Structures are given as C-alpha cells and as structure tokens.
Amino acid sequence: MPVAPSRVHATAPAAHAPTLAPPVTPLPAAGATPHFAVANANINVRSGPGTAYPVIGALRQDEIHEIIGRNPGGDWWQFAYRAQKGWVSKDLVTANTPSSQVAVVASVPSVAAGPSPTATLTVGATVLSPTAMPGVGLPAPEIRQPACGKPFDPGGQAGVHFDWDWNGPPLTDNQGFEVRIWREDQPEHYGATGPVPATFHYFYSGRGRDSKQMSGGFADVNVWETYAAQQGGPGRYFWTVALVQISPYSRIGPEATPCPLQLSLKP
C-alpha cells in the first residue's frame, strides 16, 4: 500500500565557515559631529524625507552614519549613502544631537525626482505599498505557512514557524532570506530575522527519498519580540519574506505576496 509523501527540512551545508561580525562601533558622544545609529531593526533608506519617496536601500541594526542635514520638520535625517543623499526617519534611529542643532538642507527633493514607486498591492481590504527592491529578474519567494487567507493568530504562542519556497537561482554564501513583519498602519516593512540560509525540502514516498527537491527556507520567530510588535502592540499585521545580501546588507529581491497575521493575546 503506498505511503503518503511527507515533507522534511534539510539545511544545505555551508561552503565556508561563517565570518564573525566585527564589534559594534559606539555612537559618538553628544557634542561631537552629529551621527545616528540604527536602533532596533533593519530600516529603509529613502530618496527624500517621507514614506512617499522611493526606497533606495536599507540599513542594518547598529550601523552608524554621519548626519549632514535634516528636513524643515526635523523628523528626517539626511546622510551620505552610496554616492548619493539618503534619508531615514528620526523615529527609527538614535542620534547624538537634537534636530535643532542640525542645519536644514537647502533643497528638499520632490517626490518625482526619484524612480517611480512600485504599484500598490491589495491584501484583503488593506492597501499596502511594497518595499521597492533593486533586484532585476529575481523571483519572489512563495509563502507556504502561515498561509494567506484568514489572518493567522498565534494566540498565546510566542514562537511562529514561517516557511517558504524558492524557485530562483541558487543562493551564494553572501545571500539569505529575511522575514519581515509590520502592522498594517506602520510605514515600513521591518526585518524580523537576520539572514536565513537556504534549505532543501525533500519529498519522501514509500520507495525512499525521491529525486524531487525544492529550495526554500524557514524560521521560527517570537513575533512579540519583533520591532513591529513592540511598537504596535496587538492588532492586524502582515508578514513576507525576501532575498537579501548579507554583507554589506542590501535588500536585493522582491517581497513575497504579504500574508496577514492577527496578534491579539500576548503570552
């Protein structure tokens, strides 16, 4: 009698020993040249001071950059980013100086000055603006669980198992997947994990391991400890996953279609 196929995870062996991260550089003391440090999560870099501006890159937690200006409202910092001017929200970083001591930039770019934002994506009744990605020709991962449809509510369960498939090219040693979680009213898609390596999903039948295999990944995440949940509390959230470059950190692939989460009972 045939045996129903079962799905298991087997992590692909690392080709090289992992490189240890360098020590975190402390933020310069108050009174020194203005700097900011990324506080709690991976954040987007935009071409102007506001979420209406296109995303041009991303910063990782603990990165430190010199502030070169601010917007008139004092809630966005300007800094040098990859041979151009980038902007980050003041609320997502820690600075060593108040905004009143930083000069307002002479000219704030118009929204039309950057590349056109990606088209909006509708999930249920909520309209989302997916994070722009520099990857060209790369597919998005395909979410397996928690699946789209009715919002998944972990209840009092702290850990949630996220699982996805990958039908793109093999990953290099400097690439991984990043799970992102955000509340529906938050402007950014916040990183919820460090880069996750690729795995292989093997399929079994009653005749032993079949030749069919599919690359993908998985991560177990305490959703209540993510930056998004710490800031947003209970409510309706979304999750996705995308390909990233590990060092220097860069968001290089499109996001999977977001799926809903409902955080209601904190453990």
C-alpha positions as CSV (number, residue, x, y, z in Angstrom):
1,M,0.0,0.0,0.0
2,P,1.5,3.4,-1.0
3,V,2.7,5.7,1.8
4,A,1.6,9.3,1.8
5,P,4.5,11.7,0.9
6,S,5.9,13.7,3.8
7,R,7.9,16.9,3.8
8,V,11.1,17.4,5.8
9,H,13.7,20.1,6.0
10,A,17.4,19.6,5.5
11,T,19.7,22.5,5.8
12,A,22.2,22.9,2.9
13,P,25.8,22.5,4.3
14,A,27.7,25.7,4.5
15,A,30.5,26.0,1.9
16,H,32.7,28.1,4.2
17,A,32.9,28.9,7.9
18,P,30.8,31.9,8.8
19,T,32.6,35.2,9.1
20,L,32.3,36.7,12.6
21,A,30.7,40.2,12.7
22,P,33.0,43.0,13.7
23,P,32.5,44.6,17.1
24,V,29.8,47.3,17.2
25,T,31.2,50.8,17.0
26,P,29.7,53.1,19.7
27,L,27.8,56.2,18.8
28,P,30.0,59.3,19.2
29,A,29.3,61.3,22.4
30,A,27.0,64.3,22.5
31,G,28.7,67.4,21.2
32,A,30.7,65.6,18.6
33,T,29.9,65.6,14.9
34,P,26.2,64.7,14.5
35,H,25.7,60.9,13.9
36,F,22.9,58.5,14.1
37,A,22.8,54.7,14.9
38,V,20.1,52.3,13.6
39,A,18.2,51.4,16.8
40,N,16.2,48.2,16.7
41,A,15.7,46.8,13.2
42,N,16.6,46.9,9.5
43,I,15.2,50.1,8.1
44,N,14.7,51.6,4.6
45,V,16.7,54.4,3.1
46,R,14.6,56.8,1.0
47,S,15.4,59.4,-1.6
48,G,13.6,62.1,0.4
49,P,12.2,62.9,3.8
50,G,9.0,60.9,3.8
51,T,7.4,57.5,3.1
52,A,6.1,58.8,-0.2
53,Y,9.7,58.8,-1.5
54,P,11.1,55.7,-3.2
55,V,13.3,53.3,-1.3
56,I,16.9,53.4,-2.5
57,G,18.4,50.9,0.0
58,A,18.4,49.8,3.6
59,L,20.5,49.9,6.8
60,R,21.1,47.2,9.4
61,Q,20.8,47.4,13.1
62,D,23.8,49.2,14.8
63,E,25.0,50.8,11.6
64,I,26.3,54.4,12.3
65,H,26.3,57.3,9.8
66,E,27.1,61.0,10.0
67,I,24.2,63.3,9.7
68,I,24.6,66.0,7.1
69,G,21.2,67.7,7.3
70,R,17.5,67.5,8.2
71,N,14.2,68.4,6.8
72,P,12.3,71.5,7.9
73,G,10.1,69.5,10.2
74,G,13.1,67.9,12.0
75,D,11.8,64.4,11.7
76,W,14.1,63.0,9.0
77,W,17.9,62.9,8.8
78,Q,19.9,63.3,5.6
79,F,23.2,61.4,5.2
80,A,25.6,60.3,2.5
81,Y,24.5,56.9,1.1
82,R,26.4,55.1,-1.7
83,A,27.5,58.3,-3.6
84,Q,24.1,59.9,-3.2
85,K,21.9,61.6,-0.5
86,G,19.8,59.3,1.6
87,W,17.1,59.9,4.2
88,V,16.0,58.0,7.3
89,S,13.2,58.6,9.7
90,K,14.3,60.2,13.0
91,D,12.0,57.8,14.9
92,L,13.8,54.7,13.7
93,V,17.4,55.7,14.8
94,T,19.2,57.1,17.8
95,A,21.1,60.4,17.3
96,N,23.8,62.0,19.4
97,T,22.4,65.5,18.9
98,P,19.0,67.2,18.8
99,S,17.5,68.2,15.5
100,S,17.6,71.9,16.5
101,Q,21.5,71.7,16.2
102,V,21.4,70.3,12.7
103,A,21.1,72.6,9.7
104,V,18.0,72.3,7.4
105,V,19.0,71.2,3.9
106,A,18.9,73.9,1.3
107,S,16.7,72.0,-1.1
108,V,14.4,69.0,-0.4
109,P,13.9,66.8,-3.4
110,S,10.5,66.4,-4.9
111,V,8.8,63.0,-4.8
112,A,9.0,62.9,-8.6
113,A,12.8,63.2,-8.5
114,G,13.4,59.6,-7.7
115,P,12.4,56.4,-9.6
116,S,8.7,55.6,-9.7
117,P,7.4,53.7,-6.7
118,T,6.2,50.1,-7.2
119,A,2.5,49.6,-7.8
120,T,0.3,49.1,-4.7
121,L,-0.7,45.7,-3.7
122,T,-4.1,44.9,-2.2
123,V,-4.4,42.2,0.5
124,G,-8.0,41.9,1.6
125,A,-9.3,45.3,2.4
126,T,-5.8,46.8,3.2
127,V,-3.8,48.6,0.6
128,L,0.0,48.1,1.0
129,S,2.9,49.8,-0.7
130,P,5.5,47.0,-1.0
131,T,9.1,47.9,-0.4
132,A,11.0,48.8,-3.6
133,M,13.7,46.4,-4.5
134,P,16.8,46.7,-6.7
135,G,16.8,43.1,-7.8
136,V,16.1,42.7,-11.6
137,G,14.7,39.4,-12.8
138,L,14.7,37.7,-9.4
139,P,11.5,35.9,-8.4
140,A,9.8,36.5,-5.1
141,P,9.8,33.6,-2.6
142,E,6.5,31.7,-2.3
143,I,4.9,31.6,1.1
144,R,3.8,28.2,2.5
145,Q,2.9,28.9,6.1
146,P,1.4,30.7,7.8
147,A,-0.6,30.8,4.6
148,C,-2.5,33.7,3.2
149,G,-6.3,33.9,3.7
150,K,-7.7,34.2,7.1
151,P,-5.3,36.1,9.4
152,F,-3.2,33.6,11.4
153,D,-3.4,34.3,15.1
154,P,-0.8,32.6,17.3
155,G,-2.8,33.3,20.4
156,G,-0.6,32.9,23.4
157,Q,2.0,31.1,21.4
158,A,5.2,33.2,21.3
159,G,7.0,31.3,18.5
160,V,5.6,31.2,15.0
161,H,7.0,28.9,12.3
162,F,7.5,30.7,8.9
163,D,8.1,28.6,5.8
164,W,8.6,29.4,2.2
165,D,9.7,28.0,-1.2
166,W,12.3,29.5,-3.5
167,N,12.3,28.8,-7.3
168,G,15.1,31.2,-8.1
169,P,18.8,30.7,-8.7
170,P,21.0,29.0,-6.0
171,L,22.0,31.4,-3.2
172,T,25.6,32.4,-2.7
173,D,27.3,32.4,0.7
174,N,26.6,36.1,0.9
175,Q,22.8,35.8,0.4
176,G,19.9,34.8,2.6
177,F,16.2,35.3,3.2
178,E,14.7,37.9,5.6
179,V,11.3,37.6,7.2
180,R,9.6,40.9,7.6
181,I,6.7,41.8,9.8
182,W,4.7,45.1,10.1
183,R,1.5,46.3,11.5
184,E,-1.0,47.5,8.8
185,D,-0.6,51.1,9.8
186,Q,3.2,51.1,10.0
187,P,5.1,52.8,7.1
188,E,8.0,50.3,6.9
189,H,8.3,46.5,6.4
190,Y,10.6,45.7,9.3
191,G,13.1,42.9,9.3
192,A,12.1,40.2,11.9
193,T,15.1,37.9,11.4
194,G,18.7,38.0,10.4
195,P,19.5,36.5,7.0
196,V,18.2,32.9,6.9
197,P,20.2,30.4,4.8
198,A,18.6,28.3,2.1
199,T,17.3,24.9,2.9
200,F,16.2,21.9,0.7
201,H,12.8,20.4,1.0
202,Y,12.9,16.7,0.3
203,F,9.9,14.6,-0.5
204,Y,9.5,11.0,0.6
205,S,7.4,8.2,-0.8
206,G,7.1,4.6,0.2
207,R,10.1,3.8,-2.1
208,G,12.5,6.1,-0.2
209,R,13.7,9.6,-0.9
210,D,12.5,10.8,-4.3
211,S,14.7,12.9,-6.5
212,K,12.4,15.8,-6.3
213,Q,13.7,18.6,-4.1
214,M,12.9,22.3,-3.8
215,S,15.0,25.1,-2.3
216,G,13.4,27.3,0.3
217,G,13.7,28.4,3.9
218,F,12.1,28.5,7.3
219,A,12.5,30.5,10.5
220,D,10.9,30.3,14.0
221,V,10.2,33.8,15.2
222,N,8.9,35.2,18.5
223,V,6.6,37.7,16.9
224,W,6.0,39.6,20.1
225,E,9.7,40.4,20.3
226,T,9.9,41.9,16.8
227,Y,10.4,45.6,16.4
228,A,7.0,45.9,14.7
229,A,5.1,44.3,17.5
230,Q,7.0,46.1,20.2
231,Q,6.0,49.4,18.6
232,G,2.5,48.4,17.5
233,G,1.1,46.1,20.2
234,P,-2.0,44.0,19.4
235,G,-3.5,44.4,16.0
236,R,-3.6,43.3,12.4
237,Y,-0.1,42.6,10.9
238,F,1.4,41.3,7.7
239,W,4.4,39.1,7.0
240,T,6.5,38.5,4.0
241,V,10.0,37.2,3.0
242,A,12.6,38.4,0.5
243,L,16.1,37.8,-0.6
244,V,18.9,40.0,0.9
245,Q,22.6,40.4,0.6
246,I,24.3,39.7,3.9
247,S,27.4,42.0,3.8
248,P,27.0,44.8,3.2
249,Y,23.3,44.4,4.0
250,S,21.1,45.2,1.0
251,R,17.6,44.3,0.0
252,I,18.1,42.7,-3.4
253,G,14.9,40.7,-4.2
254,P,11.2,41.3,-4.4
255,E,9.0,40.5,-1.5
256,A,6.6,37.6,-1.5
257,T,2.9,38.5,-1.5
258,P,2.2,39.5,2.1
259,C,0.0,37.3,4.3
260,P,-2.0,38.5,7.3
261,L,-1.3,37.9,11.0
262,Q,-3.5,38.8,13.9
263,L,-1.7,39.5,17.2
264,S,-4.3,39.6,20.0
265,L,-3.1,37.7,23.1
266,K,0.4,38.5,24.2
267,P,2.0,35.4,26.0
